[in-house]
Structure formats: structure tokens, C-alpha cells
Amino acid sequence: MKPNIPDRKFCVAPMMGYTTPYARRLYRILSKKTFLFTEMIATKTMIHSQNKNLIIKNDQQNPIAIQVGGSDPLDLSKCSDIAKSLNYDEINLNVGCPSKAVQKGSFGACLMKDKHLVRKCIESMQKNNIEVSMKCRIGIGKVFNYEFFEEFIDEIEKSGIRIIYVHARNAILNGISPKGNRSIPPLNYEFVKKIKKKYPNINFILNGGINNLEYAYNLTKEFDGVMLGRLIQNNPFCLRKIDSIFYGSSNNTFNENTIHEYFEFIKPNIGKDSIFRLLSPLLQIFFGIPNSKKYKLEIHKNMKENKIEALEKTFLQFTKDQKEILFS
Ligand SMILES: Cc1cc2nc3c(=O)[nH]c(=O)nc-3n(C[C@H](O)[C@H](O)[C@H](O)COP(=O)(O)O)c2cc1C
């Protein structure tokens, strides 16, 4: 790691619909050191949306990056100003999303076909003393092609970029869904190892298919950091182990106060955002815990009726009853 680059040893991947401001608060309660990402936010939304405060505010959840989707250098430059003003540590350009909607807007993974434009986009954001990074794939289509990946990075490197997150599989732009694009194209970590050898001064953060913490930790011996998505989506509570495993600090305490702190954070947003968006990160507390059906039923009933006090009580009761399993 370059000494002046903040640590990206363990990152939670940007996930639309999941890494909301509420989820990020939960993640931050559970781990002080994990590097967080927002969901991808389209440049136009970031610049013009009237509801943007609900999606782009930072709430002092640093260290954190805001991820942006776009390909207009002027818009991206404005987004960089906004990111800086909201005290984000980093602005990240999405060059990995394969969805049809994103392709229609000419951003995401299809940008890998125009390396000169990607470089221009990155350069347009590089001002304000904010770190500018990129998240990309290793290629486009069904066939592995290291030369394509290398030539792409050769061009981007000229921007002076210091951090690149690589989802280590190709993006297939036709015929499969975004979900399929996260599992059907095979993983290839070797491409990332090889490009790191060529550019030792760039921090390459490995993403894709890392599905347990021990494996993730072992990968940090070979890569500058790891980025995990679906493991955290399914089980955010495993984040309480990150500070000790990856950073040598002590584990964060997880107890009834965690629930209380979370509820205090979401309460001011009741009525402004949907109850599901407010509470969905916490619903993952049931992951892998037997005999939780009665609590789940109670919670779904109270969610329908918007009964926030009753919801807090049920979550607290659940954490008390399942102490042995949850806090072990
Ligand atoms: C529900 C969901 C939403 C996602 N949204 C984004 C996004 O907004 N931006 C992005 O770069 N990647 C997005 N991704 C991809 C993840 O960041 C990550 O690259 C991918 O899930 C592979 O990592 P994993 O195997 O650890 O899950 C999303 C993934 C999921 C599961």
C-alpha cells in the first residue's frame, strides 16, 4: 500500500437497493474500520433529484466511497464537487454494471469498450483533493482476453488513478441478467494478480465470489484488499468480526444497544422513506438462526401497520432470547 492511501483492506461492495444509508449505519455500528460504499447513483440523480438527500447523504459513516454511474465528464466533475462537499473519502466510477438500463444510459460495464472515455471521466473527477477510483470487470463477452484487460488498465493508469476495484469476471452484455452476470461468467483472479505485478503502485482490490471471512483474509495476503457483496447482503452481522480479523483491533460489541442505536438512527426518517427500506438491513438478523418464525411473523405484521415502537420491542426481545447464538 502506498503510505498515503487510506486502507481498503476490507470493503463492502456497492449494492443497489441494499447499501442504503440505513444499511451503512448498521454496518458502521458493527465495524468501525470496514470501508463502505453507497449504492450506485446515476450522475443526473446526484445532480438534480429532489429526493437526493435520502440517498446521497453521508451521515459521517466514513471511511466511505460514493459510487457514481455516468459517462459525461462535465456531470462527473459536478458529482465530484458534491461528493467532496458531503465529506465522502472517495468517488468511484461504475464500469462494471451490465444491466440494459445502464447500457442505455451509456455507462457501467459497456464503458470498458471505450478506454479513452473512461480515462477522461476519471480525470474530470480528479480535483478537490478527493480520491477517485474505478470499479470494473476483467473483460466483456464470453471469452477471456488478458490483453484487452491489460490495454484497458494501461490507458486508465495514465490518469494517475491509485485504487481499482476489480470484479474478477467478464460482463456479458447480451442475453443474461445482472444477477446472472454475478455468477455465470467464470471468476479469474489470475488476471488481477498479473495486472498488479505490472502496476505495483496501484491498489487492486479483489471482488467476486468471496464467500467466507477466512478465505477473504487469506486473499489479503496476495491482494491490496478484498471487496465483498453478497456475503454481507445475506449476513451483515458478520461485520462485527472484521475489525479484529482484518485490522487487529478488538471485535465490536453486539448487543441490545446495537438494536437501540439503529432504531434511533432510522426514527427521523419514518414517513420519509419506506418502512421496508428502513428496516430491511436489520431483518438479516434472522440469518441462520433457528426457531425465529414467530418473531418474523410479528415483525412483518408490525411493518404493515408501521408500528415502530412494537418493531423495536420485538427485535430487542429476539436479541435477548437468542443471546447465546447471536453474541457468540
Ligand atoms: C443486489 C446487488 C446490487 C448490486 N449493485 C451494484 C451497484 O450498484 N454497483 C456496482 O458496482 N455493483 C453492484 N453489484 C455488484 C457487487 O458490487 C459485486 O461486484 C458483486 O456482487 C460480486 O461480489 P460478491 O461475489 O462478493 O457478491 C450489486 C450486487 C448485488 C448482489
PDBQT file of the ligand as one rigid body, heavy atoms in Angstrom, charges set to zero:
ROOT
HETATM    1  C1  LIG A 401     -28.258  -6.694  -5.144  1.00  0.00    +0.000 C 
HETATM    2  C2  LIG A 401     -26.969  -6.259  -5.761  1.00  0.00    +0.000 A 
HETATM    3  C3  LIG A 401     -26.846  -4.968  -6.229  1.00  0.00    +0.000 A 
HETATM    4  C4  LIG A 401     -25.639  -4.541  -6.816  1.00  0.00    +0.000 A 
HETATM    5  N1  LIG A 401     -25.495  -3.230  -7.175  1.00  0.00    +0.000 NA
HETATM    6  C5  LIG A 401     -24.270  -2.778  -7.604  1.00  0.00    +0.000 A 
HETATM    7  C6  LIG A 401     -24.004  -1.400  -7.795  1.00  0.00    +0.000 A 
HETATM    8  O1  LIG A 401     -24.861  -0.532  -7.535  1.00  0.00    +0.000 OA
HETATM    9  N2  LIG A 401     -22.783  -1.050  -8.247  1.00  0.00    +0.000 N 
HETATM   10  C7  LIG A 401     -21.791  -1.966  -8.512  1.00  0.00    +0.000 A 
HETATM   11  O2  LIG A 401     -20.666  -1.598  -8.911  1.00  0.00    +0.000 OA
HETATM   12  N3  LIG A 401     -22.002  -3.271  -8.304  1.00  0.00    +0.000 NA
HETATM   13  C8  LIG A 401     -23.202  -3.692  -7.844  1.00  0.00    +0.000 A 
HETATM   14  N4  LIG A 401     -23.382  -5.013  -7.553  1.00  0.00    +0.000 N 
HETATM   15  C9  LIG A 401     -22.246  -5.945  -7.745  1.00  0.00    +0.000 C 
HETATM   16  C10 LIG A 401     -21.420  -6.037  -6.454  1.00  0.00    +0.000 C 
HETATM   17  O3  LIG A 401     -20.843  -4.798  -6.124  1.00  0.00    +0.000 OA
HETATM   18  C11 LIG A 401     -20.308  -7.092  -6.611  1.00  0.00    +0.000 C 
HETATM   19  O4  LIG A 401     -19.448  -6.664  -7.640  1.00  0.00    +0.000 OA
HETATM   20  C12 LIG A 401     -20.839  -8.464  -6.962  1.00  0.00    +0.000 C 
HETATM   21  O5  LIG A 401     -21.959  -8.814  -6.163  1.00  0.00    +0.000 OA
HETATM   22  C13 LIG A 401     -19.750  -9.532  -6.787  1.00  0.00    +0.000 C 
HETATM   23  O6  LIG A 401     -19.328  -9.581  -5.457  1.00  0.00    +0.000 OA
HETATM   24  P1  LIG A 401     -19.801 -10.775  -4.462  1.00  0.00    +0.000 P 
HETATM   25  O7  LIG A 401     -19.495 -12.069  -5.183  1.00  0.00    +0.000 OA
HETATM   26  O8  LIG A 401     -18.996 -10.591  -3.209  1.00  0.00    +0.000 OA
HETATM   27  O9  LIG A 401     -21.269 -10.606  -4.246  1.00  0.00    +0.000 OA
HETATM   28  C14 LIG A 401     -24.560  -5.453  -6.971  1.00  0.00    +0.000 A 
HETATM   29  C15 LIG A 401     -24.710  -6.758  -6.480  1.00  0.00    +0.000 A 
HETATM   30  C16 LIG A 401     -25.878  -7.158  -5.864  1.00  0.00    +0.000 A 
HETATM   31  C17 LIG A 401     -25.986  -8.558  -5.297  1.00  0.00    +0.000 C 
ENDROOT
TORSDOF 0
